[in-house]
Amino acid sequence: MKIVFVTPYYTEGMGYVGNCLPAKLAELGHEVHLISSKGKTYFTQTFYKNYEGIHNDMFVNESTKVVDKVIIHRVPHFLFMNTIYLRGLFSLLRKIKPDVVHTWEISSPYVLQLALYKRILGYRFFTANHYVLSVFKLHSTWDSFSWEKLKWIVLKKYTGWFISLFVDKCFPATNDARFVAVKYMGVPLKKCKVTPLGVDTDLFRPVENYNDECRRTDVRKKLGYTDIDIVCIYTGRFASDKNPLVLARAIAYLYDMGKTNFKGLFIGVGEQLEDIKSCHGCQIIPFEDYKKLWIYYQSADIGVWPTQESTSMLDAAACGLPLIVSNKLYARERVSGNGLDYECENYLDLARKLLMLESSAKRRELGTIGSKKIRMNYSWDNIAKERISDYMLIG
């Protein structure tokens, strides 16, 4: 089967779906292509400046490259109201002759392109939605009028409804992502199938043997941690919407009250970096390729994501870490049985919840539940096989 993924931007080693699902489908023996603009991940976003030291250049010059058996194609683009239109997309698709075209958005100019091209080129067409309620700000004000709401209805909901006429199936990542897709993006409920983002369980796994134990001890020693330290890890953007500073303040509060064994380990970049660095008991590691993060998860003790959902939660749980997340998290299945929630953005409550996990036995109990759950329900290997079945059931 020839499968083409289309995404507005792409960076090798950055971004879970763009790097994981295509590679897993290629492992199954399918011919997999990924078409993107020449822009790197987030290049249209205002917070791109946080990644300048990582990306070096905003754009790439190469047109074609093979990464993990996936053929990466770069095409020219132009921006329309800060969304991307891909140039040369039709001719490239006509050359590839795909059986399936899959994108991770519901309503954007390039998705509209794909919908219209379907009638000519005859492929099966799939979309997805990773837009969850915790990041959809219009949800709380939807019942009142605003120009922002009107703009959304015209450019997203009506356009999404039209595009969905051509779509075979839409894959929301969570139940609340399905709610957003149906109510706010115009996708018919009957075309939605909730399919979670996955974890590479070959990489992300608990400490299981002597070599794992030695590596954990060595990494902790290099980072300056002792055996009695409780390392609380966050990975991702240091931005106000993610707000890892709440964790840093909770760690500093515990430190000041004499609980100096609680440590904060932050991996990433963003505007909160200096504030986090100034908090007692906290240290920062620059952004890492996601394929290397398992080493740090195995070396930590608790995973904390203070506000929004993150696929990194799943990776950390797969490595046997208990989780602490916001009580406003809608995707409860990610933390049910393997973690705790706290009052969102209240660092004092987060500190109290961290103290509830001071017992290594309690952490081990929750972590074991989480790692088993991830392997059973969130493995990219299983998701890739199921996705092929979904492709073949249509048409």
C-alpha positions in Angstrom: 0.0 0.0 0.0 1.2 3.5 -0.8 0.5 5.9 2.1 1.2 9.6 2.0 1.1 11.8 5.1 0.9 15.6 4.6 1.9 18.1 7.3 2.6 21.8 7.2 6.0 21.5 8.7 8.4 18.8 9.7 11.7 18.4 11.7 13.5 15.2 11.9 13.4 13.9 15.5 10.9 16.5 16.7 7.2 15.8 16.9 5.7 12.4 17.7 3.2 11.7 15.0 5.3 12.9 12.1 8.3 10.8 13.1 6.6 7.7 14.7 3.5 6.6 12.9 4.9 6.9 9.3 8.0 5.0 10.4 5.9 2.2 12.0 3.8 1.8 8.9 7.0 1.6 6.8 8.3 -1.1 9.2 5.1 -3.1 8.3 6.3 -3.1 4.6 4.3 -0.3 3.2 5.6 2.5 0.9 5.3 5.6 3.1 5.8 9.2 2.0 5.6 12.4 4.1 5.0 15.7 2.3 5.8 18.9 4.1 6.8 22.5 3.4 10.4 23.4 3.7 9.7 24.9 7.1 10.8 23.3 10.3 8.4 22.6 13.2 6.5 25.6 14.5 8.2 28.0 12.0 4.9 29.9 11.6 4.4 30.3 15.4 5.4 33.3 17.5 7.2 31.0 19.9 9.5 29.7 17.2 12.3 31.9 18.6 12.5 29.5 21.5 13.8 26.9 19.1 16.3 29.0 17.1 19.2 27.4 18.9 17.9 23.9 18.1 16.8 24.3 14.5 19.7 26.6 13.5 17.8 27.4 10.3 14.1 28.0 9.9 14.0 26.2 6.5 15.7 23.3 4.8 17.0 23.2 1.3 16.8 19.5 0.5 13.8 18.4 -1.6 13.8 14.7 -0.8 15.3 12.6 2.0 14.7 9.1 3.5 14.3 9.0 7.3 13.5 5.6 9.0 12.4 4.2 5.6 9.9 7.1 5.1 10.5 9.2 2.0 10.4 12.9 3.1 9.4 15.4 0.3 9.8 19.2 0.8 7.6 21.5 -1.4 7.4 25.3 -1.6 4.6 27.1 0.3 3.0 30.4 1.0 1.1 31.6 4.1 -2.6 32.5 4.1 -3.7 34.1 7.4 -0.8 32.3 9.1 -1.9 28.9 7.7 0.0 27.1 5.0 -0.8 26.5 1.3 1.5 23.9 -0.3 2.6 24.5 -3.8 3.2 21.6 -6.3 1.2 19.3 -4.1 -1.1 18.0 -6.9 1.7 17.2 -9.3 3.7 15.4 -6.5 0.6 13.3 -5.5 -0.1 12.5 -9.1 3.5 11.2 -9.4 3.3 9.1 -6.2 -0.2 7.7 -7.0 -1.1 7.0 -3.3 -3.7 4.6 -2.1 -4.1 6.7 1.1 -3.6 10.3 2.0 -3.6 11.2 5.7 -3.2 14.6 7.4 -3.3 15.5 11.1 -5.6 18.5 10.7 -9.3 19.0 9.8 -9.4 22.5 8.3 -6.5 24.3 6.7 -5.8 25.5 3.1 -3.6 22.5 2.3 -6.2 20.1 3.8 -8.8 21.7 1.5 -6.4 21.1 -1.4 -6.2 17.4 -0.5 -10.0 17.1 -0.3 -10.5 18.6 -3.8 -7.6 16.5 -5.3 -9.2 13.3 -4.0 -11.9 13.4 -6.6 -9.3 13.6 -9.4 -6.6 11.2 -8.0 -8.9 8.7 -6.4 -7.1 8.1 -3.1 -8.8 7.4 0.3 -8.6 10.5 2.5 -8.2 10.6 6.3 -7.8 13.5 8.7 -7.2 13.7 12.5 -7.7 16.1 15.4 -5.3 16.6 18.3 -7.0 19.9 19.3 -8.2 19.2 22.9 -10.5 21.2 25.1 -7.8 22.4 27.4 -6.2 24.4 24.6 -9.4 25.4 22.8 -10.0 28.8 24.4 -13.3 29.5 22.6 -15.0 26.6 24.4 -15.6 28.7 27.5 -17.0 31.7 25.7 -18.8 29.9 22.8 -22.3 31.0 23.9 -21.4 34.7 23.6 -20.7 36.6 20.5 -17.1 37.6 19.5 -15.3 38.3 16.3 -12.9 35.6 17.1 -15.8 33.1 17.3 -17.2 34.4 14.0 -13.8 34.0 12.3 -13.5 30.5 13.6 -17.0 29.5 12.4 -16.3 30.8 8.9 -12.7 29.6 8.5 -12.7 26.4 10.5 -16.2 25.0 11.2 -17.8 25.6 7.8 -14.6 24.8 6.0 -14.2 21.7 8.1 -17.7 20.6 7.4 -17.1 21.0 3.6 -13.8 19.1 3.8 -15.4 16.3 5.7 -17.7 15.6 2.8 -14.6 14.1 1.1 -13.1 12.5 4.2 -13.4 8.7 4.8 -12.5 8.8 8.5 -11.3 11.3 11.1 -9.1 10.2 14.0 -9.4 12.4 17.1 -6.7 11.6 19.6 -9.0 11.7 22.7 -12.7 11.8 23.5 -12.6 15.6 24.1 -10.7 16.0 20.8 -13.7 14.2 19.2 -16.0 16.6 20.9 -14.0 19.6 19.4 -14.0 18.0 16.0 -17.7 17.5 15.9 -19.0 20.7 17.6 -16.4 23.2 16.6 -15.0 21.8 13.3 -18.0 20.4 11.6 -17.0 16.8 11.4 -19.9 14.3 11.4 -19.8 12.1 14.5 -20.2 9.0 12.4 -16.9 9.7 10.6 -14.9 10.0 13.9 -12.9 7.2 15.5 -11.0 8.0 18.7 -7.4 6.8 18.2 -4.8 7.8 20.8 -1.4 9.1 20.0 1.1 6.3 20.7 4.4 5.5 22.4 7.4 3.6 21.0 7.4 1.0 23.7 10.6 -0.5 22.3 12.3 2.7 23.5 10.1 3.9 26.3 10.0 1.1 28.9 10.6 0.7 32.7 13.9 -0.2 34.3 13.9 -3.9 33.9 17.3 -5.4 34.3 20.8 -4.9 35.7 22.0 -2.8 32.7 19.0 -0.5 33.1 19.8 -0.1 36.8 23.4 0.8 36.1 22.5 3.3 33.5 19.9 4.9 35.9 22.5 5.2 38.6 25.1 6.6 36.3 22.7 9.2 34.8 21.5 10.4 38.2 25.1 10.7 39.4 26.1 12.8 36.4 23.0 15.0 37.0 24.0 15.4 40.7 21.3 13.3 42.2 21.6 10.8 45.1 19.7 7.6 45.7 17.3 9.3 48.1 16.5 12.2 45.8 13.0 12.2 44.2 13.4 13.6 40.7 10.3 15.2 39.3 10.6 15.6 35.5 8.9 17.8 32.9 9.7 17.8 29.2 8.5 20.2 26.6 8.1 23.9 25.9 8.7 26.3 28.8 5.7 28.4 27.8 2.9 30.0 29.8 0.3 27.7 28.3 2.3 24.7 29.4 3.4 26.5 32.6 6.2 24.2 33.9 7.1 27.1 36.3 4.3 25.8 38.6 6.4 22.7 39.1 9.5 24.7 39.7 7.7 26.8 42.3 6.4 23.6 44.0 9.9 22.2 44.2 11.3 25.5 45.6 8.5 25.5 48.2 9.4 22.0 49.3 13.1 22.8 49.3 12.5 25.9 51.5 10.4 23.8 54.0 13.3 21.3 54.4 12.2 18.7 51.8 15.4 19.1 49.8 15.3 15.6 48.5 12.6 16.7 45.9 14.3 17.9 42.8 13.0 19.4 39.5 14.4 18.3 36.2 13.3 20.3 33.2 14.1 19.4 29.6 13.3 21.9 26.9 13.3 25.6 26.0 11.0 28.6 26.3 10.4 32.0 27.9 10.1 30.6 31.4 13.6 29.2 31.4 15.2 31.9 33.5 12.4 31.8 36.1 12.7 28.1 36.4 16.4 28.2 36.7 16.2 30.6 39.6 14.0 28.2 41.7 15.8 26.1 44.4 16.2 22.5 43.6 15.6 22.8 39.8 17.9 22.3 36.9 17.5 22.5 33.1 18.7 20.4 30.2 18.4 21.9 26.7 15.9 20.4 24.2 16.6 16.7 23.4 15.6 14.5 20.5 12.5 12.6 21.7 14.4 9.3 21.0 16.8 10.2 23.9 14.2 11.1 26.5 13.6 7.6 27.7 17.0 7.7 29.4 15.9 10.6 31.6 12.4 9.2 32.3 14.0 6.0 33.5 16.3 8.1 35.7 13.5 10.1 37.2 10.8 9.3 39.8 7.7 11.3 39.0 6.4 12.9 35.8 4.6 16.2 36.1 2.7 18.2 33.4 1.1 21.1 35.2 -1.5 22.3 32.6 -2.1 20.8 29.1 -2.1 17.3 27.8 1.2 16.1 26.3 2.2 12.9 24.5 5.3 13.1 26.8 3.0 12.0 29.6 2.5 8.7 27.8 6.2 8.3 27.3 6.9 8.9 31.0 4.2 6.5 32.1 5.6 3.9 29.7 8.9 4.2 31.6 7.1 3.4 34.9 6.8 7.0 36.2 3.6 7.9 38.2 2.1 11.1 36.8 0.8 14.3 38.3 -1.4 16.4 36.0 -4.0 19.2 36.1 -7.5 18.6 37.5 -8.7 20.3 34.3 -7.3 17.5 32.1 -10.1 16.0 30.1 -8.3 12.9 28.9 -8.5 11.2 32.3 -7.6 7.8 30.8 -4.0 8.9 30.6 -3.6 9.2 34.4 -6.5 7.0 35.7 -4.9 4.5 38.1 -1.4 5.6 37.5 -1.2 9.1 38.9 -2.8 12.0 40.7 -4.2 15.4 39.8 -3.8 18.7 41.5 -5.6 22.1 41.5 -4.4 23.6 38.2 -1.6 26.1 38.5 -1.7 26.0 42.3 1.9 25.3 43.2 1.0 24.7 46.9 -1.4 22.0 46.0 1.1 20.5 43.6 3.6 20.4 46.4 1.1 18.5 48.6 0.5 16.0 45.8 4.3 15.5 45.4 4.5 14.7 49.1 1.8 12.0 48.6 4.3 10.3 46.3 7.2 10.5 48.7 6.9 6.8 49.3 8.9 4.7 46.8 6.5 1.9 47.2 3.6 4.1 46.2 5.5 5.4 43.2 6.3 1.9 42.1 2.7 0.8 42.5 1.3 3.6 40.3 4.3 3.3 37.8 3.7 -0.4 37.3 0.0 0.2 36.5 1.0 3.0 34.0 3.6 1.1 32.1 1.4 -1.9 31.6 -1.5 0.3 30.5 0.7 2.1 27.9 2.1 -1.1 26.5 -1.4 -2.6 26.1 -3.3 0.5 24.8 -0.8 3.0 23.4 1.9 1.2 21.6 2.7 2.6 18.1 3.1 -0.9 16.9 -0.5 -1.8 17.7 -1.8 1.6 16.5 0.0 1.2 13.2 -1.6 -2.2 12.6 -5.0 -0.9 13.5 -4.5 2.1 11.2 -3.8 -0.2 8.3 -7.1 -2.1 9.0 -8.9 1.3 9.1 -7.4 2.2 5.7 -8.5 -1.1 4.2 -12.0 -1.0 5.6 -12.9 2.1 3.6 -13.8 2.1 -0.1 
